[in-house]
Amino acid sequence: MYNMEHYDEENYYMQQEDDWDRDLLLDPAWEKQQRKTFTAWCNSHLRKAGTQIENIEEDFRDGLKLMLLLEVISGERLAKPERGKMRVHKISNVNKALDFIASKGVKLVSIGAEEIVDGNAKMTLGMIWTIILRFAIQDISVEETSAKEGLLLWCQRKTAPYKNVNIQNFHISWKDGLGFCALIHRHRPELIDYGKLRKDDPMTNLNTAFDVAEKYLDIPKMLDAEDIISTLRPDEKAVMTYVSCYYHAFSGKQKAETAANRICKVLAVNQENEQLMEDYEKLASDLLEWIRRTIPWLENRMPENTMQAMQQKLEDFRDYRRLHKPPKVQEKCQLEINFNTLQTKLRLSNRPAFMPSEGKMVSDINNAWGNLEGAEKGYEEWLLNEIRRLERLDHLAEKFRQKAAIHEAWTEGKEDMLQKRDYETASLSEIKALLKKHEAFESDLAAHQDRVEQIAAIAQELNELDYYDSPSVNARCQRICDQWDALGGLTQKRSEALQRTEKLLETIDQLYLEFAKRAAPFNNWMEGAMEDLQDTFIVHTIEEIQGLSTAHEQFKATLPEADKERLAILGIHNEIAKIVQTYHVNIAGTNPYTTINPQEINAKWDKVRQLVPQRDQALIEEHARQQNNERLRRQFANQANVIGPWIQTKMEEIGRISIEMHGTLEDQLTHLRQYEKSIVNYKPKIDQLEGDHQLIQEALIFDNKHTNYTMEHIRVGWEQLLTTIARTINEIENQILTRDAKGISQEQLNEFRASFNHFDRKRTGIMDPEDFKTCLISMGYNLGENEFSRIMSIVDPNRMGLVTFQAFIDFMSRETADTDTADQVMASFKVLAGDKNYILADELRRELPPDQAEYCIARMAPYTGPDGVPGALDYMSFSTALYGESDL
């Protein structure tokens, strides 16, 4: 048996076009298209040997025509075929053909000589598709892409100028036939009148292309227009086979296309540089003009007559600092960045340095900016001085008004308050409160003496400065002084009345105070006890519930002493009632020191007695629940303490496999996939642990002293383990792809890995820039800062500050890229011109994109050589100017 999975020099050779997708052959429409296309393709080569086939699965059964086909398309001789008619002879011939295919770097899978000899249609078509891929498509290369991708890119480039043509694949993009017609017209415009074709007439388009290709390009009809149109998605392999014939028929045009691409690349660089120059000139002009307009405004020192006008000037200046200047600061910074970027691009593309217009150099802009900031600083100082000067006269008047308003607000209602007789019906506590309040008022009154004196002093100063509104200031000051004298007299009278009333109520108050001192703490004790007995406790361990039970028993032991205290407090209240009745004291209200009464004390005591047995039952039930929770904790911990270390061990083993170099990459990949399988098989234990965790959550258990692992730790570790094994397998697969695509041997890859591991000092599988630089120096690179920055932009395009092993391999295999020169560009133009010393505008428009063609036509000088013709353009001087002194 042979392998049908093969690879080319760049990317595992299309992995047999996604393993050839054999199941798609079950679609009768696709199988019909493949039979016709593959048969026509084989006959296009077999006819060179004077033969052909009629039935693709029957005519290859004896292996003779199969061997002949391989000799024709490869140009090589195969082993001598067996001429016998027996089955063993046929199998021998087919095996020789399969051996030859394998010798060309193609591995076949699931195809054996017996299946071809038996006429297995699916396997026969698969074998022919493998031959087509290897000998007709593999060697197609367009702009660093190859095989299928290269062929698709070639089709897109060739059909780009044609309306209604959009080639994105090898199936539905070709159904309207315009793609085939565009390819023919692009290379042989005299064969098809493309302007008369219509997108809504695919039958005519397809038949036109097929007929013209067969008649003039020697490409046999491999497809039926009816099949293409009637099939929802034409067979990709059939279309690709037929399109590859177009590529080979027009391959002679490849050299001109390459030349055109080189010119496009060079012109694109020049166009970009010119745009950057124009942007710099415009931005510099705008910034200098803004500075020119702004400096005179900042140098204007004409003062205003009013504070409002000066404040408006200050506000305008703040708007300038806050709104207008910051964008200009950004523009100045961006201007310098653009200038440096432009100079760097010109230097890297071998262009002369950019010299801005006179007066627009970065230094000129910096000088102008310095003048602007000088004017700005002086302007701000002048504004502040002018505002201070205008503020002086308004300050004293405003200060007087503020102090007078504060004093008047403070005195409002004070005379009425001092004349109240509220003490006549007040209790002793209220009298004492009124006395304290009055003492505080007297202190406040004394403190306000300073403010009254300040008000009088400010009024005097305003008079001395001849303030324009002095009469109103004097009148207001006099009212304040008169009111101040009246408040002093009323304060003294109220103080004397309060002190007389206080002595009358002190005797009764002592009795109230005694009751309050005893009743308050006892009441608080009962309220605290009721609160504790009704409190919904939350515990998490057996120890906690046992502690609550112990505390409850201690509480019950204090109840007899509490009952004695209750009876003592009730006795005090009875004594107060007896004294009031005996001396006929007129007491307003109840006990001023407490709101507690005997009825309330008795009611709360009864409530405490009822709650004690209820608390006993709740503690018993909670103790049983905590015993069950402890069992769940131990059950979860026993599993978590095994799974957690297992995950950590697997993570470390995977890390060692990805860094160590034991065996080939395929061996490492096999080893990792075995690890992946063992890890996946461990999933039931994770699920079992999830079930135990669910029980813990339902029981509202929040901690577990028997383990340091939580379910979240296990989940995160498990997800990281799955991610790490998948990422590591992907990295090895990518290394295999890189090795095969770049032609790197296993020994070279081992050397790369050894170098990478040596300089990966942290053993993380990633080098930081300093380690990478040391590695390059050890390999012989002569690195300056610019060169190292260039290399880092390749290996770390996202500027993450790290270099992966994959990026390291890519860099080591791509350092041979060439650069464009004036001679190369000149040679490319000569190819487009058909080896002439000049080129015509029509030739440029035919081979280059429209915008770049017009760019060249506008800038090329007329050709003055003796062999010139009207309209000839000098591409040689144009190419030289691209890399030297010029106005480009």
Secondary structure, 3 states (H helix, E strand, C coil): CECCCCCCCCCHHHHHHHHCCHHHHHCHHHHHHHHHHHHHHHHHHHHHHCCCCCCHHHHCCCCHHHHHHHHHHHCCCCCCCCCCCCHHHHHHHHHHHHHHHHHCCCCCCCECHHHHHCCCHHHHHHHHHHHHHHHHHCCCEECCEEHHHHHHHHHHHHHCCCCCCCCCCCCHHHCCCHHHHHHHHHHCCCCCCHHHCCCCCHHHHHHHHHHHHHHHCCCCCCCCHHHHHHCCCCCHHHHHHHHHHHHHHCHHHHHHHHHHHHHHHHHHHHHHHHHHHHHHHHHHHHHHHHHHHHHHHHHCCCCCCCHHHHHHHHHHHHHHHHHHHHHHHHHHHHHHHHHHHHHHHHHHCCCCCCCCCCCCCHHHHHHHHHHHHHHHHHHHHHHHHHHHHHHHHHHHHHHHHHHHHHHHHHHCCHHHHHCCCHHHHCCHHHHHHHHHHHHHHHHHHHHCHHHHHHHHHHHHHHHHCCCCCHHHHHHHHHHHHHHHHHHHHHHHHHHHHHHHHHHHHHHHHHHHHHHHHHHHHHHHHHHHHHHHHHCCCCCCCHHHHHHHHHHHHHHHHCHHHHHHHHHHHHHHHHHHHHHHHHHCCCCCCCCCCCCCCHHHHHHHHHHHHHHHHHHHHHHHHHHHHHHHHHHHHHHHHHHHHHHHHHHHHHHHHHHHHHHCCCCCHHHHHHHHHHHHHHHHHCHHHHHHHHHHHHHHHHCCCCCCCCCCCCHHHHHHHHHHHHHHHHHHHHHHHHHHHHHHHHCCCHHHHHHHHHHHHHHCCCCCCEECHHHHHHHHHHCCCCCCHHHHHHHHHHHCCCCCCCEEHHHHHHHHCCCCCCCCCHHHHHHHHHHHCCCCCCECHHHHHHHCCHHHHHHHHHHCEECCCCCCCCCCEEHHHHHHHHCCCCCC
